[in-house]
């Protein structure tokens, strides 16, 4: 069925076509190397308190990538201070919010990283909503 001229040129359609996508962040070579190191295979013990060993630990972003992008801190996406090694099952459960990681197992460096990026109040609110306990910074 062919649309009439009025149906094709609605104000809504005109607005939709004028939207622009945000520009992507151009990744530097140092950020690329950090990302490759982040995704390299690691073995060891899970740091969430479950005492499980894995040959393929996953690095967990304590402060999420989405939050760092919202704060316009693309340079810190793959920072090692924001990392926490987790067993794949523990990482999936925490990401799906079925089992939040207790705050006492979050590394001190990651908490200091969050305070640097978000400030004390913002970091306390973030940890209270994403991890399992009250935070006093």
Order of alpha helices (4+ residues) and beta strands (2+ residues): alpha-alpha-alpha-beta-beta-alpha-beta-alpha-alpha
